Amino acid sequence: MRLFLMPLVLVGCIAPQPVLLPPQGDDVTVFLHGYRASFLATKSGELAYVTPGQGLSKGDRSLAFSFEGQREFPKYGPLHVVGPLTRLTAIPFFLDLDPYASWMDWAKTALPGFQVYAYDWRADIRESGRGLCERLAALGPSRRVRLIGHSMGGLVALSCLRSGHAGARSVVKVAFVGTPFKGGPGQWDDLQLGTPTSSNTALLSPEALLTFPSTWQLLAPSPDFFVDANGAPVTLAAYDARTWLDRRWGLFAEPAVRDSAAYRAQLEARFQAHAELWRELGDLDGPAPAWCALAIIGSGRSTVVGWRASAGGDVDLTAPVRGDGDGTVPTARARPPRPIDFEAVATASEHSALLNDDGVREVLRQFVATADQRRDAP
């Protein structure tokens, strides 16, 4: 899912985070950004992701997490979250990207008690979900919380809500905006080739992505997105580490990596975390949750829905299969799982611009406007 790719140049600027006052009443709206959608900085304050200048060259430093047995290469090291991506301007009026700046400026006056939960988008989605639950618990038990999750932020919200954590009990409404409830086939080539940030290939190289649990968790729950030349399903053991080594996929085309027990352990850990997450988030038996749900679902845009492959495991990364969606999340994968009761609202807006659509904003404003109690409240 190559969100917010930007042809950046050296000269540019970044909008600061908006000033948000602590919520004054019991009604609170908490926004969760998506994958690759928060700034990351070093302990000294150097911005590691993302700056207008990082797209000028191929780069040298990676955002990779470190692990025992990892080979040496330039990394930023430990990073902390600064806040959601705001506005990045390289050339005014020409290369001017606004992931969340105008959305947050609008929301802080239009939505009750607007707050932001910014998290490290590289981390395990369940870890980010626990952090959200702790943030909600810190607000106090009397709050009535509405969550708005964009893209992967919706999965973070759902992970918190299904965890049983006390902090989730204050949630009365959840809006899922372009959330990949059944993962995204478009993630496959990123894991194979890395994700360029314009011409910078070091930040999010395959070596870096191997260490990001969330990147692997964004894959579909099962590898059901491979088809043959005629469009018939192809079964591949694509979520088995042995297959990656045998087929020499991605980073494991390199002999030194393929022969490394440490790298294989990382790959196995990624698939384990992937399976555990989707068992937690998938369809469940039982009654609908107490909170009300809204799903903003994009359609009408060409979106990667699969990849052509042979039965032997040769996958063509040059010509993905395309279908309906918002440009990133296929429409068929954007509906909340059972037993969630939800209202669905369709939009033709592009994935990264969903929250900048006036129609979507008005739907969200109306959805969060009422202070409904949870359905199980006395």
C-alpha positions as CSV (number, residue, x, y, z in Angstrom):
1,M,0.0,0.0,0.0
2,R,2.1,2.9,-1.2
3,L,0.5,5.8,0.6
4,F,1.6,9.3,0.4
5,L,4.4,8.7,-2.2
6,M,5.8,12.1,-3.1
7,P,8.2,13.4,-5.7
8,L,10.0,15.7,-3.2
9,V,12.9,18.0,-3.8
10,L,15.4,19.6,-1.5
11,V,13.7,23.0,-1.0
12,G,10.4,22.7,0.9
13,C,8.7,23.1,4.2
14,I,6.5,21.1,6.6
15,A,3.4,22.4,8.4
16,P,3.6,22.2,12.2
17,Q,1.2,20.0,14.3
18,P,-2.0,21.9,15.1
19,V,-2.5,23.0,18.7
20,L,-5.2,20.9,20.3
21,L,-6.6,21.8,23.7
22,P,-7.5,19.1,26.2
23,P,-11.1,18.1,25.9
24,Q,-13.3,20.2,28.2
25,G,-16.4,18.1,28.4
26,D,-17.4,14.4,28.4
27,D,-17.6,14.2,24.6
28,V,-14.3,13.3,22.9
29,T,-13.3,12.5,19.3
30,V,-10.0,10.7,18.8
31,F,-8.4,10.5,15.4
32,L,-6.0,7.7,14.3
33,H,-3.9,8.2,11.2
34,G,-2.9,5.5,8.8
35,Y,0.1,3.5,7.6
36,R,3.2,5.6,6.9
37,A,1.3,8.6,8.0
38,S,3.1,10.0,11.1
39,F,6.4,11.9,11.4
40,L,9.3,10.0,13.1
41,A,12.3,11.7,14.8
42,T,15.5,10.8,16.5
43,K,16.2,11.5,20.2
44,S,18.0,14.6,19.1
45,G,15.0,15.9,17.2
46,E,16.2,15.1,13.7
47,L,13.3,14.2,11.5
48,A,13.9,10.7,10.1
49,Y,10.5,10.5,8.3
50,V,9.6,12.3,6.2
51,T,11.2,15.5,4.9
52,P,11.0,17.3,1.6
53,G,14.7,16.7,1.1
54,Q,14.6,12.9,1.5
55,G,13.3,12.3,-2.0
56,L,16.2,14.1,-3.7
57,S,18.6,11.1,-3.7
58,K,18.6,7.4,-3.1
59,G,19.4,8.0,0.5
60,D,21.6,6.0,2.8
61,R,19.8,5.6,6.2
62,S,17.0,3.1,6.9
63,L,14.0,3.2,9.3
64,A,14.6,-0.4,10.2
65,F,14.2,-1.7,13.7
66,S,17.4,-3.4,15.0
67,F,17.5,-7.1,16.0
68,E,20.2,-9.5,17.2
69,G,22.2,-11.0,14.3
70,Q,21.3,-8.1,11.9
71,R,24.0,-7.2,9.4
72,E,25.5,-3.7,9.5
73,F,23.9,-0.9,7.4
74,P,23.1,2.7,8.0
75,K,20.0,3.1,10.3
76,Y,18.5,6.0,12.2
77,G,18.2,3.9,15.3
78,P,15.5,4.5,17.9
79,L,12.8,6.9,16.8
80,H,9.8,8.5,18.4
81,V,6.5,9.8,16.9
82,V,6.1,13.5,16.3
83,G,2.5,13.5,15.1
84,P,0.5,12.8,12.0
85,L,1.8,13.9,8.6
86,T,0.6,17.5,8.1
87,R,1.4,19.5,5.0
88,L,4.6,19.0,3.0
89,T,5.4,21.6,0.4
90,A,8.3,21.2,-2.1
91,I,7.2,23.7,-4.7
92,P,4.3,25.9,-3.7
93,F,1.1,25.4,-5.7
94,F,2.8,22.5,-7.7
95,L,4.1,19.9,-5.2
96,D,2.0,20.7,-2.2
97,L,0.8,17.6,-0.3
98,D,-1.8,17.8,2.5
99,P,-2.3,14.4,4.1
100,Y,-3.8,15.6,7.4
101,A,-3.1,19.3,8.1
102,S,-6.4,20.7,6.7
103,W,-8.4,17.8,8.1
104,M,-7.1,18.4,11.6
105,D,-7.6,22.1,11.3
106,W,-11.2,21.5,10.4
107,A,-11.8,18.7,12.9
108,K,-10.6,20.6,15.9
109,T,-13.5,23.0,15.6
110,A,-16.1,20.8,14.0
111,L,-15.9,17.7,16.1
112,P,-16.4,17.5,19.9
113,G,-13.2,17.3,22.0
114,F,-11.0,16.5,19.0
115,Q,-7.8,14.7,19.9
116,V,-5.1,12.8,18.0
117,Y,-3.6,9.4,18.8
118,A,-0.3,9.3,16.9
119,Y,1.5,6.0,16.9
120,D,4.6,4.4,15.3
121,W,3.1,3.0,12.1
122,R,6.0,0.4,11.9
123,A,5.0,-1.4,15.1
124,D,2.7,-4.3,15.6
125,I,-0.9,-3.2,15.1
126,R,-1.8,-4.9,18.4
127,E,0.9,-2.9,20.2
128,S,-0.6,0.4,18.8
129,G,-4.0,-0.8,19.8
130,R,-2.9,-1.3,23.4
131,G,-1.4,2.2,23.4
132,L,-4.8,3.6,22.2
133,C,-6.7,1.7,25.0
134,E,-4.3,3.1,27.5
135,R,-4.8,6.6,26.1
136,L,-8.5,6.2,26.4
137,A,-8.3,4.9,29.9
138,A,-6.3,8.0,30.9
139,L,-9.2,10.2,29.6
140,G,-11.3,8.9,32.5
141,P,-14.4,6.7,32.7
142,S,-16.9,9.4,32.3
143,R,-15.9,10.3,28.7
144,R,-18.0,9.4,25.7
145,V,-15.5,8.7,23.0
146,R,-15.8,8.6,19.2
147,L,-13.0,7.1,17.2
148,I,-12.2,8.0,13.6
149,G,-9.6,5.7,12.1
150,H,-8.2,6.3,8.6
151,S,-6.8,3.3,6.8
152,M,-4.7,1.2,9.1
153,G,-5.8,3.5,11.9
154,G,-9.1,1.7,11.7
155,L,-7.4,-1.7,12.4
156,V,-5.6,-0.1,15.4
157,A,-9.0,1.0,16.7
158,L,-10.5,-2.4,16.2
159,S,-7.6,-4.1,17.9
160,C,-8.2,-1.9,21.0
161,L,-11.9,-2.5,20.9
162,R,-11.6,-6.3,20.7
163,S,-8.9,-6.5,23.4
164,G,-11.2,-6.3,26.4
165,H,-9.1,-3.4,27.8
166,A,-11.0,-1.2,30.2
167,G,-10.1,1.9,28.1
168,A,-12.3,0.7,25.3
169,R,-15.5,0.8,27.5
170,S,-15.8,4.6,26.9
171,V,-16.2,4.2,23.1
172,V,-19.7,4.9,21.8
173,K,-19.0,5.3,18.1
174,V,-16.3,4.3,15.6
175,A,-15.9,5.6,12.0
176,F,-13.7,3.5,9.8
177,V,-12.4,5.5,6.8
178,G,-10.9,3.5,4.0
179,T,-9.9,0.7,6.4
180,P,-8.5,-2.6,4.9
181,F,-10.5,-5.0,7.0
182,K,-9.4,-7.9,4.8
183,G,-5.9,-6.6,4.2
184,G,-4.4,-5.3,0.9
185,P,-2.9,-7.2,-2.0
186,G,-1.1,-4.0,-2.9
187,Q,1.3,-4.7,0.0
188,W,2.8,-7.7,-1.7
189,D,5.2,-5.9,-4.1
190,D,6.3,-3.5,-1.3
191,L,7.5,-6.5,0.7
192,Q,9.3,-7.9,-2.3
193,L,10.9,-4.7,-3.7
194,G,10.7,-2.1,-0.9
195,T,8.7,1.1,-0.9
196,P,10.5,4.1,-2.6
197,T,9.9,7.6,-1.2
198,S,10.3,9.3,-4.6
199,S,14.0,8.3,-5.5
200,N,14.9,7.4,-1.9
201,T,15.1,3.6,-1.7
202,A,16.9,3.4,1.7
203,L,14.2,4.6,4.1
204,L,11.8,1.7,3.3
205,S,14.0,-0.9,1.7
206,P,13.1,-4.6,1.8
207,E,15.6,-4.8,4.7
208,A,13.6,-2.2,6.6
209,L,10.2,-3.6,5.8
210,L,11.3,-7.0,7.1
211,T,11.5,-5.5,10.6
212,F,8.1,-3.7,10.5
213,P,5.3,-6.0,11.9
214,S,2.6,-3.7,10.6
215,T,3.7,-3.9,7.0
216,W,3.2,-7.7,7.0
217,Q,0.0,-7.5,9.0
218,L,-1.5,-5.4,6.2
219,L,-1.4,-8.4,3.9
220,A,-4.7,-10.1,3.4
221,P,-5.6,-12.7,6.2
222,S,-4.9,-15.5,3.7
223,P,-2.9,-15.4,0.4
224,D,-6.1,-15.4,-1.7
225,F,-5.0,-12.8,-4.2
226,F,-2.9,-14.9,-6.7
227,V,-4.5,-15.8,-10.1
228,D,-3.2,-17.4,-13.3
229,A,-3.2,-15.9,-16.7
230,N,-6.9,-16.7,-17.1
231,G,-7.9,-15.2,-13.7
232,A,-8.3,-18.6,-12.0
233,P,-7.1,-18.8,-8.3
234,V,-3.6,-20.0,-7.7
235,T,-2.8,-21.5,-4.4
236,L,0.6,-20.5,-3.0
237,A,2.0,-21.1,0.5
238,A,3.0,-17.4,0.5
239,Y,2.8,-17.0,4.3
240,D,5.3,-19.8,4.9
241,A,9.0,-18.7,5.6
242,R,10.2,-21.9,3.8
243,T,8.5,-20.7,0.6
244,W,10.3,-17.4,0.8
245,L,13.6,-19.1,1.1
246,D,12.9,-21.7,-1.6
247,R,11.5,-19.2,-4.0
248,R,14.2,-16.6,-3.1
249,W,11.6,-13.9,-2.7
250,G,12.4,-10.3,-1.8
251,L,15.4,-9.9,0.5
252,F,15.9,-13.6,0.6
253,A,17.2,-13.6,-2.9
254,E,20.5,-12.7,-1.2
255,P,22.5,-15.8,-0.1
256,A,23.8,-14.1,3.1
257,V,20.2,-13.4,4.2
258,R,18.8,-16.7,3.1
259,D,21.5,-18.6,5.1
260,S,21.0,-16.4,8.2
261,A,19.1,-17.9,11.1
262,A,18.5,-14.4,12.5
263,Y,16.8,-13.2,9.3
264,R,14.7,-16.4,9.0
265,A,13.6,-15.9,12.6
266,Q,12.5,-12.3,11.7
267,L,10.4,-13.6,8.8
268,E,8.8,-16.3,10.9
269,A,8.0,-13.7,13.6
270,R,6.3,-11.5,11.0
271,F,4.1,-14.3,9.8
272,Q,3.2,-15.3,13.4
273,A,2.2,-11.7,14.3
274,H,0.2,-11.5,11.0
275,A,-1.8,-14.7,11.8
276,E,-2.4,-13.7,15.4
277,L,-3.7,-10.2,14.4
278,W,-6.2,-11.6,11.9
279,R,-7.5,-14.2,14.2
280,E,-8.2,-11.4,16.6
281,L,-9.8,-9.0,14.1
282,G,-11.6,-11.5,11.8
283,D,-15.3,-12.5,11.9
284,L,-16.4,-13.4,15.4
285,D,-19.5,-15.2,16.8
286,G,-21.7,-13.4,19.3
287,P,-23.7,-10.2,19.5
288,A,-22.8,-6.9,17.8
289,P,-20.6,-4.7,19.9
290,A,-22.1,-1.9,22.0
291,W,-20.6,0.9,19.9
292,C,-22.1,2.2,16.7
293,A,-20.1,2.0,13.5
294,L,-19.7,3.9,10.2
295,A,-17.6,2.7,7.3
296,I,-16.5,5.1,4.6
297,I,-15.8,3.0,1.5
298,G,-14.1,4.2,-1.6
299,S,-14.9,3.0,-5.1
300,G,-14.5,3.9,-8.7
301,R,-10.7,3.9,-8.8
302,S,-8.3,1.4,-10.3
303,T,-6.9,-0.6,-7.3
304,V,-4.6,-3.5,-7.0
305,V,-6.7,-6.6,-6.1
306,G,-4.3,-9.4,-7.0
307,W,-1.1,-10.7,-8.7
308,R,-0.6,-13.1,-11.5
309,A,1.4,-16.2,-10.5
310,S,2.3,-19.7,-11.7
311,A,1.6,-22.8,-9.6
312,G,5.4,-23.0,-9.1
313,G,5.4,-19.6,-7.3
314,D,6.7,-17.3,-10.0
315,V,4.8,-14.0,-9.4
316,D,4.7,-11.2,-12.0
317,L,5.3,-8.0,-10.1
318,T,5.1,-5.8,-13.3
319,A,1.4,-6.1,-14.0
320,P,-0.9,-6.3,-11.0
321,V,-4.5,-7.4,-11.4
322,R,-6.7,-4.3,-10.9
323,G,-10.3,-3.8,-9.8
324,D,-12.6,-1.5,-7.9
325,G,-11.5,0.5,-4.9
326,D,-10.2,3.8,-3.6
327,G,-6.8,3.4,-5.3
328,T,-5.3,1.7,-2.3
329,V,-7.9,-0.4,-0.6
330,P,-10.2,-2.7,-2.7
331,T,-13.9,-2.0,-2.2
332,A,-14.5,-5.7,-1.4
333,R,-12.0,-5.6,1.4
334,A,-13.2,-2.4,3.1
335,R,-16.3,-3.7,4.9
336,P,-16.1,-4.4,8.7
337,P,-16.2,-8.0,9.7
338,R,-19.0,-9.7,11.7
339,P,-20.6,-9.1,14.1
340,I,-20.2,-5.4,13.6
341,D,-23.4,-3.6,12.6
342,F,-22.4,-0.6,10.5
343,E,-23.7,2.1,8.2
344,A,-21.8,2.2,4.9
345,V,-21.2,5.4,3.0
346,A,-19.7,5.3,-0.5
347,T,-17.3,7.9,-1.9
348,A,-15.3,8.3,-5.1
349,S,-12.4,10.1,-3.3
350,E,-8.9,8.7,-3.5
351,H,-7.6,6.9,-0.4
352,S,-5.1,9.5,0.9
353,A,-7.6,12.3,0.3
354,L,-10.7,10.7,1.9
355,L,-10.6,13.1,4.9
356,N,-10.2,16.1,2.7
357,D,-13.5,15.4,0.9
358,D,-16.2,17.9,2.0
359,G,-18.9,15.2,1.7
360,V,-17.0,12.7,3.9
361,R,-16.4,15.4,6.5
362,E,-20.1,16.3,6.7
363,V,-21.0,12.6,7.1
364,L,-18.4,12.3,9.9
365,R,-19.6,15.5,11.5
366,Q,-23.2,14.2,11.6
367,F,-22.1,10.8,12.8
368,V,-20.2,12.0,15.8
369,A,-22.5,14.9,16.6
370,T,-24.8,13.0,19.0
371,A,-23.7,11.9,22.4
372,D,-25.2,8.4,22.1
373,Q,-24.5,6.0,25.0
374,R,-23.2,2.5,24.4
375,R,-26.0,0.1,23.6
376,D,-25.2,-1.9,26.7
377,A,-25.3,1.1,29.0
378,P,-27.9,1.0,31.8
